[in-house]
Amino acid sequence: MIDVLCFTVGAFQVNTYLIKDQATGACAIIDTGESDELVQQLQAL
């Protein structure tokens, strides 16, 4: 199963997606908004 989380970050309110494979723990970030806000949200997980 795959989890998809969506974060809205940055001055332009860009949607950034974190996709995680529950079986392996492998993750990918798609369409990053390049902001400290995204880093803070990922660290909070």
VMD Tcl script that builds the backbone (N, CA, C; Angstrom):
set m [mol new atoms 135]
animate dup $m
set s [atomselect $m all]
$s set {name element resname resid chain x y z} {
  {N N MET 1 A 0.851 -1.178 0.000}
  {CA C MET 1 A 0.000 0.000 0.000}
  {C C MET 1 A 0.894 1.237 0.000}
  {N N ILE 2 A 0.414 2.291 -0.618}
  {CA C ILE 2 A 1.161 3.542 -0.728}
  {C C ILE 2 A 0.372 4.661 -0.056}
  {N N ASP 3 A 1.080 5.453 0.756}
  {CA C ASP 3 A 0.490 6.641 1.371}
  {C C ASP 3 A 0.873 7.860 0.556}
  {N N VAL 4 A -0.052 8.792 0.384}
  {CA C VAL 4 A 0.224 10.049 -0.294}
  {C C VAL 4 A -0.182 11.182 0.644}
  {N N LEU 5 A 0.787 12.049 0.975}
  {CA C LEU 5 A 0.522 13.229 1.794}
  {C C LEU 5 A 0.738 14.454 0.939}
  {N N CYS 6 A -0.108 15.455 1.109}
  {CA C CYS 6 A 0.010 16.698 0.351}
  {C C CYS 6 A 0.269 17.847 1.317}
  {N N PHE 7 A 1.276 18.666 0.998}
  {CA C PHE 7 A 1.607 19.858 1.761}
  {C C PHE 7 A 1.490 21.055 0.826}
  {N N THR 8 A 0.908 22.145 1.308}
  {CA C THR 8 A 0.849 23.384 0.539}
  {C C THR 8 A 1.820 24.360 1.193}
  {N N VAL 9 A 2.860 24.740 0.444}
  {CA C VAL 9 A 3.937 25.544 1.027}
  {C C VAL 9 A 4.357 26.683 0.111}
  {N N GLY 10 A 5.073 27.631 0.697}
  {CA C GLY 10 A 5.698 28.701 -0.057}
  {C C GLY 10 A 4.780 29.873 -0.351}
  {N N ALA 11 A 5.405 30.924 -0.853}
  {CA C ALA 11 A 4.686 32.164 -1.157}
  {C C ALA 11 A 3.624 31.966 -2.243}
  {N N PHE 12 A 3.875 31.009 -3.144}
  {CA C PHE 12 A 2.930 30.753 -4.230}
  {C C PHE 12 A 1.979 29.608 -3.914}
  {N N GLN 13 A 2.013 29.112 -2.642}
  {CA C GLN 13 A 1.129 28.028 -2.197}
  {C C GLN 13 A 1.190 26.833 -3.142}
  {N N VAL 14 A 2.400 26.309 -3.333}
  {CA C VAL 14 A 2.650 25.170 -4.203}
  {C C VAL 14 A 2.274 23.881 -3.476}
  {N N ASN 15 A 1.571 22.993 -4.152}
  {CA C ASN 15 A 1.270 21.676 -3.581}
  {C C ASN 15 A 2.463 20.763 -3.788}
  {N N THR 16 A 2.940 20.181 -2.699}
  {CA C THR 16 A 4.057 19.252 -2.714}
  {C C THR 16 A 3.553 17.926 -2.171}
  {N N TYR 17 A 3.957 16.816 -2.799}
  {CA C TYR 17 A 3.455 15.507 -2.414}
  {C C TYR 17 A 4.581 14.629 -1.880}
  {N N LEU 18 A 4.308 13.937 -0.774}
  {CA C LEU 18 A 5.208 12.935 -0.219}
  {C C LEU 18 A 4.528 11.591 -0.437}
  {N N ILE 19 A 5.200 10.711 -1.167}
  {CA C ILE 19 A 4.671 9.389 -1.450}
  {C C ILE 19 A 5.525 8.376 -0.702}
  {N N LYS 20 A 4.875 7.492 0.071}
  {CA C LYS 20 A 5.611 6.533 0.898}
  {C C LYS 20 A 5.073 5.125 0.684}
  {N N ASP 21 A 5.984 4.203 0.430}
  {CA C ASP 21 A 5.653 2.788 0.328}
  {C C ASP 21 A 5.647 2.215 1.744}
  {N N GLN 22 A 4.497 1.776 2.222}
  {CA C GLN 22 A 4.388 1.282 3.589}
  {C C GLN 22 A 5.234 0.035 3.825}
  {N N ALA 23 A 5.382 -0.801 2.817}
  {CA C ALA 23 A 6.120 -2.059 2.976}
  {C C ALA 23 A 7.615 -1.835 3.139}
  {N N THR 24 A 8.171 -0.885 2.383}
  {CA C THR 24 A 9.626 -0.694 2.405}
  {C C THR 24 A 10.058 0.560 3.151}
  {N N GLY 25 A 9.139 1.514 3.314}
  {CA C GLY 25 A 9.489 2.789 3.937}
  {C C GLY 25 A 10.123 3.774 2.965}
  {N N ALA 26 A 10.283 3.367 1.714}
  {CA C ALA 26 A 10.864 4.251 0.700}
  {C C ALA 26 A 9.921 5.421 0.441}
  {N N CYS 27 A 10.503 6.608 0.262}
  {CA C CYS 27 A 9.713 7.823 0.050}
  {C C CYS 27 A 10.221 8.606 -1.146}
  {N N ALA 28 A 9.331 9.402 -1.708}
  {CA C ALA 28 A 9.689 10.333 -2.770}
  {C C ALA 28 A 8.913 11.626 -2.552}
  {N N ILE 29 A 9.572 12.744 -2.852}
  {CA C ILE 29 A 8.916 14.045 -2.785}
  {C C ILE 29 A 8.738 14.526 -4.218}
  {N N ILE 30 A 7.513 14.950 -4.537}
  {CA C ILE 30 A 7.193 15.366 -5.906}
  {C C ILE 30 A 6.734 16.811 -5.910}
  {N N ASP 31 A 7.273 17.575 -6.860}
  {CA C ASP 31 A 6.876 18.973 -7.075}
  {C C ASP 31 A 7.156 19.840 -5.842}
  {N N THR 32 A 8.409 19.839 -5.424}
  {CA C THR 32 A 8.773 20.572 -4.208}
  {C C THR 32 A 8.596 22.070 -4.357}
  {N N GLY 33 A 8.208 22.697 -3.268}
  {CA C GLY 33 A 8.025 24.136 -3.231}
  {C C GLY 33 A 9.273 24.871 -2.756}
  {N N GLU 34 A 10.351 24.133 -2.458}
  {CA C GLU 34 A 11.616 24.715 -2.015}
  {C C GLU 34 A 11.441 25.772 -0.938}
  {N N SER 35 A 11.016 25.333 0.231}
  {CA C SER 35 A 10.864 26.288 1.314}
  {C C SER 35 A 11.224 25.638 2.639}
  {N N ASP 36 A 11.583 26.466 3.601}
  {CA C ASP 36 A 11.867 25.972 4.945}
  {C C ASP 36 A 10.617 25.386 5.568}
  {N N GLU 37 A 9.471 25.896 5.158}
  {CA C GLU 37 A 8.192 25.396 5.666}
  {C C GLU 37 A 8.029 23.908 5.363}
  {N N LEU 38 A 8.422 23.474 4.159}
  {CA C LEU 38 A 8.338 22.064 3.783}
  {C C LEU 38 A 9.252 21.229 4.664}
  {N N VAL 39 A 10.460 21.693 4.882}
  {CA C VAL 39 A 11.418 20.975 5.732}
  {C C VAL 39 A 10.839 20.805 7.132}
  {N N GLN 40 A 10.253 21.837 7.669}
  {CA C GLN 40 A 9.661 21.767 9.009}
  {C C GLN 40 A 8.513 20.771 9.060}
  {N N GLN 41 A 7.683 20.747 8.042}
  {CA C GLN 41 A 6.554 19.816 8.016}
  {C C GLN 41 A 7.039 18.371 7.910}
  {N N LEU 42 A 8.067 18.126 7.110}
  {CA C LEU 42 A 8.604 16.768 6.984}
  {C C LEU 42 A 9.266 16.319 8.269}
  {N N GLN 43 A 9.954 17.217 8.959}
  {CA C GLN 43 A 10.597 16.864 10.216}
  {C C GLN 43 A 9.562 16.531 11.292}
  {N N ALA 44 A 8.385 17.106 11.197}
  {CA C ALA 44 A 7.336 16.866 12.194}
  {C C ALA 44 A 6.672 15.499 12.041}
  {N N LEU 45 A 6.900 14.817 10.916}
  {CA C LEU 45 A 6.271 13.512 10.699}
  {C C LEU 45 A 6.841 12.453 11.598}
}
mol reanalyze $m
mol bondsrecalc $m
mol representation Tube
mol addrep $m
